[in-house]
Amino acid sequence: MSSKLKAYVYWYIMDMYGHTEYVHVIAVSEKQANYFWYNYLHKVLGRVYDYDTTPCNVIECTRFHEVGDVLGQNARI
């Protein structure tokens, strides 16, 4: 059985001297991933120095995740 879920990878930098953090947003489409990403940016992270506006990578999900999950860069996808 093939999963239609994908992990869309975005990055952000908290401040001018911070390092780049990556997150995986689980979604069915890029439009849906962008919605979850912007909600996460504004409601969870707050103000960040710089961030990605489009996914820098897309990964097929091989593990069970829910639509809308925002996972860290070390998550098993």
Summary of the structure (lengths in Angstrom):
residues: 77
radius of gyration: 12.3
end to end distance: 16.2
largest distance: 44.2
contacts: 197
relative contact order: 0.33
helix: 21%
strand: 31%
